[in-house]
Amino acid sequence: IKHCAANRIPVIPYGAGTSVEGHVNAIHGGICLDMNQICFVEAFENEDGIPDAVAKVGAGTTRKSLNEALRHSGMQFVVDPGADATIGGMVGGLSSSSLRFDPLANNLD
C-alpha cells in the first residue's frame, strides 16, 4: 500500500464479489486488493457493560455475520444493499439500502 501511494498506483479493494455496489474496474491500471479474509467484529461496551452503538469491523466481514455478532447486544446493522456484501465493499461503494434506512455514510464514524 505504501508503495502504491508513493507511486500513485490505484488500489481497488475487492470484497465478496457480489457486484451489488460495482466491481473491480481498473480503468487507469492498478492492483486489486482482496479484503475477504479481514473478518472481525469488535463490539464495544461502556464501563457499565451496556453495549455501545459503535463497533470496529473488518473490511471482509459480511453484513449477515456482523448482525450475527451483534445479535446479543440488541444492535443491528440496517444497511442492506440486497446481497450479503462485505462491509468493505459497501464502504467502497458508499452503499445505500431502501429509503427506509439511512445510507451507509450515515453509519460510519
Secondary structure as UniProt FT lines:
FT   HELIX           2..6
FT   TURN            7..8
FT   STRAND          11..14
FT   TURN            27..28
FT   STRAND          31..34
FT   TURN            36..37
FT   STRAND          41..45
FT   TURN            47..48
FT   STRAND          51..57
FT   TURN            59..60
FT   HELIX           63..70
FT   HELIX           71..73
FT   HELIX           87..92
FT   TURN            93..94
FT   TURN            99..100
FT   HELIX           104..107
//
